Amino acid sequence: MRSTFDPKLASNLAVISGIPAGDSGTGRFVAHLEARMAELAGNRIKLITRPERPALWQIRLWLRNKAYKHTVHELVRYGFLLGKFWAGVTLVWLRHGQRLILLHPQNAGYRLALRLLESRKEPPLIYLLDSSFFCVVSYNHLQGENGSCLRCIDFGFGQMAENGCQPFPRPDPGAIGFAPRLRELVKAGRVKVAAQNLRQAELAQRHFGLTSLPPVVGLWTQDWDEIFSGKTAPMTNEVAPAYSWDVLFHGYCLDAKGASWTAKVAAQCPELRFMFPFARPDWFEAPANCSFVPCSWERGLREELGRSRFVAVPSLWSAPIEGALVKSIACARAVVVVNNPTSYCDELPDGLVLKLPWTPAAAAVELRHAIEGDWRPDAKVKSSWLAGFAKGEQGFVPNLLDAVLSE
């Protein structure tokens, strides 16, 4: 997609995000978006983000440690930022002619999101960060299954109640009516959508009943700048020192991200060593060959990738471009995924990642064969993919802005 972005049109554009710039995957995307928009259009584009509320466990910890001043400071700070968010949203609400891009409606609030979308004179745009455009759980996966769930697309929204689906990541009662109403608005041409990747665009076209694919604009996040700058040396295909782990799981402790699936694979391979970068929750079932080492990318995880034979990013939902997958491909020795025809990994070229079967037992067999055969990505395929992916950085934000500003 080639950009025709005109900075002169930017002064009539606002971006509202339910997640602020920060350390999460979406937070890093918002940080890049903020910096790139300033580079392209100065301060013409208004970015309005809802602040993250301090978690109850954080408040309890502060109070337990008698950090009373810090507790008050954080609560006052949150109140100030929340007030600033609502003030910004109110201004956008009053300016019905202002163009709008909406990001992460779950955290912004579903009812607020619909009011903003329906109030626009010109069609606003939702940039699809996950599957919330058709799935109340955001990650379209049912616990205990080994793949993505498309029941609401195939059989209608009555599947929500039939399968006991609950709003995630927030228990927002407005979530139940959001996707059905959004589909009406998109089909009527009153709301635009833009996708990260081709498989996501195909799902959107199918769900909304569009005659053509919505624009595919890609994705970039702030932490990818260093990885693709060459400053961070990737693992090479040279012989590595003894591995600490046969498989390192890269992702959050969610069924949809494949955490439980990976533990089931580990149970089939007791001779292999698996590592998870989070503290083991009480409910999480895992065999003895699984170790839990809490760490983040900046605090140890990047180094653990270098000590791992394989890095697993086995998302079971219709995942678009995940930061964990991109960083693993760039920095790890070899990456394994689940063969998922609705996710971004299905678009990756042969020889770049190892695609395992959906069932844990079959995946374990393939994983053993890969270890015995010392499977590695094709060096030329990897180099070509990394170079091509990096080229998308400059065009991503202009393409996103084009998608809402174009007639």
C-alpha positions in Angstrom: 0.0 0.0 0.0 1.6 3.3 -1.1 0.8 6.4 1.0 -0.6 9.6 -0.3 -0.8 11.2 3.1 -1.2 15.0 3.1 -0.1 16.7 6.3 -2.4 19.6 5.6 -5.4 17.4 6.4 -4.0 16.3 9.8 -5.3 19.2 11.8 -8.8 17.8 11.4 -7.8 14.4 12.8 -7.9 12.9 16.3 -6.7 9.5 17.5 -8.4 8.0 20.6 -6.7 5.0 22.2 -7.9 2.9 25.1 -4.3 2.1 25.9 -1.6 4.7 26.5 2.1 4.5 25.4 3.8 2.0 27.6 5.5 -1.3 28.0 2.7 -3.5 26.7 2.6 -4.6 23.0 -0.1 -2.1 22.2 1.6 0.5 24.4 4.7 0.2 22.4 2.7 0.6 19.2 1.0 3.8 20.6 4.5 5.1 21.5 5.7 4.7 17.9 2.4 6.1 16.5 2.8 9.2 18.7 6.4 9.8 17.7 5.8 9.2 14.0 2.7 11.4 13.8 4.7 14.2 15.4 7.4 13.7 12.8 4.9 13.8 9.9 2.5 16.5 11.1 4.0 18.3 14.1 1.3 18.7 16.8 -1.6 18.9 14.3 -2.9 15.4 15.1 -4.5 15.0 18.6 -3.7 11.7 20.3 -6.0 11.1 23.3 -5.2 8.0 25.4 -7.0 6.5 28.4 -4.5 6.1 31.3 -3.9 2.7 32.9 -5.6 2.4 36.2 -3.4 1.1 39.1 -4.2 -2.5 39.8 -5.7 -3.4 43.1 -2.7 -5.6 43.9 -0.4 -2.7 43.3 -2.3 -0.5 45.7 -2.4 -3.2 48.4 1.4 -3.7 48.0 2.1 0.0 48.3 0.0 0.2 51.5 1.5 -2.9 52.9 4.9 -1.3 52.4 3.6 1.9 54.0 4.3 3.8 50.8 1.4 6.2 51.6 2.8 9.2 49.8 3.5 7.1 46.7 0.0 5.6 46.8 -1.6 9.1 47.0 0.7 10.4 44.3 -0.2 7.5 41.9 -4.0 7.8 42.6 -3.9 11.6 42.1 -1.9 11.2 38.9 -4.3 8.7 37.6 -7.3 11.0 38.4 -5.6 13.9 36.6 -4.8 11.8 33.5 -8.3 10.3 33.5 -9.8 13.8 33.6 -7.5 14.9 30.8 -8.8 11.9 28.7 -12.4 12.7 29.3 -11.8 16.4 28.4 -10.2 15.4 25.2 -12.9 12.9 24.3 -15.6 15.6 25.0 -13.9 18.0 22.6 -13.9 15.3 19.9 -17.5 14.5 20.7 -18.5 18.1 20.2 -16.6 18.4 16.9 -18.7 16.0 14.8 -16.9 17.0 11.6 -13.5 15.9 13.0 -12.0 12.8 11.5 -11.3 10.0 14.0 -9.2 6.9 14.4 -10.2 4.6 17.3 -7.8 2.1 18.9 -8.6 -0.6 21.4 -12.2 0.1 22.1 -12.2 -2.4 25.0 -10.2 -0.1 27.3 -11.8 3.1 26.0 -15.2 1.6 26.9 -17.5 0.0 24.4 -20.4 2.3 24.9 -18.2 5.4 24.6 -16.6 3.8 21.4 -20.0 3.4 19.8 -21.1 6.9 20.7 -18.0 8.4 19.1 -18.2 6.3 16.0 -21.9 7.1 15.4 -21.4 10.8 16.0 -19.1 11.4 13.0 -20.1 13.2 9.9 -17.2 11.5 8.0 -16.7 7.8 8.4 -14.2 7.1 11.3 -11.7 4.3 11.3 -11.1 1.4 13.6 -7.6 0.0 13.3 -7.9 -3.7 14.1 -5.5 -4.6 16.9 -7.1 -7.9 17.9 -10.3 -9.8 17.2 -12.7 -7.6 19.2 -14.4 -6.5 16.0 -16.2 -9.9 16.1 -15.2 -11.6 19.4 -16.3 -10.4 22.8 -13.3 -12.1 24.3 -10.9 -10.1 22.0 -8.8 -13.3 21.5 -11.1 -15.6 19.5 -10.2 -18.8 21.2 -12.2 -21.2 23.5 -10.4 -22.6 26.5 -9.4 -26.3 26.0 -9.4 -26.1 22.2 -6.3 -26.1 20.0 -7.2 -23.4 17.4 -9.1 -20.2 16.7 -12.8 -19.9 17.2 -14.9 -18.4 14.3 -18.3 -19.4 15.6 -19.7 -15.9 15.8 -18.7 -15.3 12.2 -20.0 -18.6 10.9 -23.2 -19.0 13.1 -24.0 -15.6 14.5 -23.6 -13.8 17.8 -25.8 -16.2 19.7 -22.7 -18.2 20.1 -21.5 -15.9 22.8 -24.1 -17.1 25.2 -24.0 -20.7 24.0 -20.3 -20.9 24.8 -20.3 -18.8 27.9 -18.0 -16.1 26.5 -17.3 -13.2 28.8 -15.9 -9.8 27.9 -12.1 -9.5 28.1 -9.9 -7.8 29.1 -12.5 -5.7 31.0 -15.8 -6.9 32.3 -17.7 -4.3 30.2 -21.4 -5.1 29.8 -21.3 -2.9 26.7 -19.2 -5.5 25.0 -22.2 -7.7 24.2 -23.7 -5.2 21.8 -20.5 -3.7 20.4 -19.6 -6.2 17.6 -23.2 -6.6 16.3 -23.6 -2.8 16.1 -20.1 -2.3 14.6 -21.0 -4.8 11.8 -24.1 -2.7 11.0 -22.0 0.5 10.9 -19.3 -1.0 8.7 -21.7 -2.7 6.3 -23.6 0.7 5.9 -20.3 2.5 5.1 -20.5 4.6 8.2 -17.3 3.2 9.8 -14.0 2.1 8.0 -11.6 -0.6 9.2 -7.9 -1.1 8.5 -6.1 -4.4 9.1 -2.5 -5.2 10.1 -2.1 -8.2 7.8 -3.8 -10.1 5.0 -5.3 -12.9 7.1 -6.9 -10.3 9.4 -8.2 -8.4 6.4 -9.8 -11.5 5.0 -11.5 -12.2 8.3 -12.8 -8.6 8.4 -14.1 -8.8 4.8 -15.9 -12.1 5.6 -17.4 -10.9 8.9 -18.5 -7.4 7.6 -19.6 -8.7 4.2 -17.4 -6.3 2.4 -17.1 -6.4 -1.4 -13.3 -5.8 -1.2 -10.6 -6.3 1.3 -10.1 -3.5 3.8 -6.7 -1.8 3.5 -3.7 -3.7 5.0 -1.4 -1.1 6.6 1.0 -3.3 8.6 2.3 -2.6 12.1 5.3 -1.1 13.9 6.2 -0.7 17.5 8.8 1.4 19.3 10.9 -1.5 20.5 11.4 -2.8 17.0 13.5 0.2 16.1 16.6 -1.1 17.9 16.0 -4.7 16.8 15.9 -3.8 13.1 18.6 -1.2 13.4 21.4 -3.8 13.6 22.4 -2.7 17.1 21.0 -5.9 18.6 22.9 -8.9 17.2 20.6 -11.8 16.3 21.4 -15.4 16.9 23.2 -16.8 13.9 23.2 -20.3 12.4 26.6 -20.9 13.9 27.0 -23.6 16.5 25.7 -22.2 19.8 26.9 -23.0 23.3 25.0 -25.6 25.4 21.4 -24.6 25.6 19.7 -23.9 28.9 16.3 -24.6 27.4 15.0 -26.8 24.5 11.9 -24.6 24.2 11.2 -21.1 25.6 7.6 -20.0 25.5 7.4 -16.3 24.5 4.1 -14.7 25.5 1.7 -14.0 28.3 0.1 -16.7 30.4 -3.1 -17.0 28.4 -4.7 -20.0 26.8 -5.2 -18.0 23.6 -1.4 -17.3 23.4 -0.7 -21.0 23.7 0.7 -21.2 27.2 -1.4 -24.2 28.3 -0.9 -25.8 24.9 2.9 -25.5 25.3 2.7 -27.2 28.7 0.7 -30.1 27.1 3.4 -30.5 24.5 6.0 -30.5 27.4 4.1 -33.3 29.0 4.6 -35.4 25.9 8.3 -34.6 25.9 9.6 -35.3 29.4 13.2 -35.4 28.2 13.1 -31.8 27.0 13.4 -28.6 29.1 10.7 -25.9 28.7 10.8 -22.4 30.1 8.0 -19.9 30.7 8.8 -16.2 31.4 6.2 -15.7 34.2 5.5 -16.9 37.7 3.4 -20.1 37.6 -0.2 -19.4 38.6 -2.0 -21.9 40.9 -4.4 -22.9 38.1 -1.7 -23.5 35.5 -1.0 -27.2 35.0 2.5 -28.1 33.9 4.8 -31.1 34.2 8.1 -31.3 36.1 10.2 -30.4 33.0 8.7 -26.9 32.9 10.6 -24.0 34.6 9.0 -20.7 35.4 11.4 -17.7 35.3 9.6 -14.3 35.5 11.3 -11.9 33.1 10.5 -9.3 30.5 12.2 -8.4 27.2 14.3 -5.7 28.9 15.0 -7.7 32.0 16.4 -11.1 31.0 14.1 -12.5 28.4 16.2 -11.3 25.4 19.2 -13.2 26.9 17.1 -16.3 27.6 16.3 -16.4 23.9 20.0 -16.8 23.2 20.1 -19.8 25.5 17.2 -21.6 23.9 17.2 -24.1 21.1 13.7 -23.1 20.0 11.4 -20.2 20.9 7.7 -21.0 20.8 5.1 -18.4 19.9 2.1 -20.8 19.5 -0.9 -18.4 19.4 -4.1 -20.3 19.0 -6.3 -17.3 18.1 -6.4 -15.4 14.8 -3.4 -13.4 15.9 -2.3 -10.5 13.6 1.3 -9.3 13.8 2.4 -10.1 17.3 5.5 -8.4 18.8 6.6 -11.6 20.5 6.7 -13.4 17.1 8.5 -10.6 15.2 11.1 -10.2 18.0 11.6 -14.0 18.2 12.1 -14.3 14.5 14.7 -11.5 14.5 16.6 -12.5 17.6 16.1 -16.3 18.3 18.0 -19.2 16.8 14.7 -20.9 15.6 11.0 -20.2 16.1 8.1 -22.7 16.4 4.4 -21.7 15.9 1.1 -23.6 15.6 -0.1 -24.1 12.0 -3.0 -21.7 12.2 -4.6 -20.7 8.8 -6.2 -17.6 10.3 -3.2 -16.0 11.9 -0.3 -13.9 10.6 2.1 -16.9 10.9 0.2 -18.4 7.9 1.6 -15.6 5.7 5.2 -16.3 6.6 7.4 -17.9 3.9 8.4 -21.6 4.0 11.6 -22.1 5.9 11.3 -19.1 8.2 9.5 -20.7 11.2 8.7 -24.3 12.1 4.9 -24.8 11.9 3.7 -27.5 14.3 0.4 -29.4 14.2 -2.5 -28.1 16.3 -2.7 -31.2 18.6 -0.1 -31.3 21.4 0.7 -35.0 20.8 1.4 -34.6 17.1 3.3 -31.3 17.8 5.5 -33.2 20.3 6.4 -35.7 17.6 7.3 -33.0 15.1 9.3 -31.1 17.8 11.4 -34.1 18.6 12.1 -34.7 14.9 13.2 -31.0 14.6 15.5 -31.3 17.5 17.0 -34.5 16.3 17.5 -33.0 12.8 18.8 -29.7 14.3 16.2 -27.7 12.4 17.0 -24.1 11.7 15.5 -21.4 9.5 16.8 -21.0 6.0 19.4 -18.2 6.3 18.5 -16.6 3.0 14.7 -16.7 3.7 15.2 -15.2 7.1 17.5 -12.4 5.8 15.1 -11.6 3.0 12.1 -11.5 5.3 13.8 -9.3 7.9 14.8 -6.8 5.2 11.3 -6.8 3.7 9.6 -6.4 7.1 11.8 -3.5 8.1 10.8 -1.6 5.0 7.3 -1.4 6.3 8.3 0.9 9.2 8.3 4.2 7.2 5.0 3.6 5.4 3.0 2.2 8.3 1.7 5.4 10.0 1.2 7.3 6.7 -0.8 4.3 5.4 -2.9 4.3 8.6 -3.6 8.0 8.3 -4.4 7.6 4.6 -7.0 5.0 5.4 -9.1 7.4 7.4 -8.4 10.6 5.4 -9.0 9.1 1.9 -12.5 9.5 0.4 
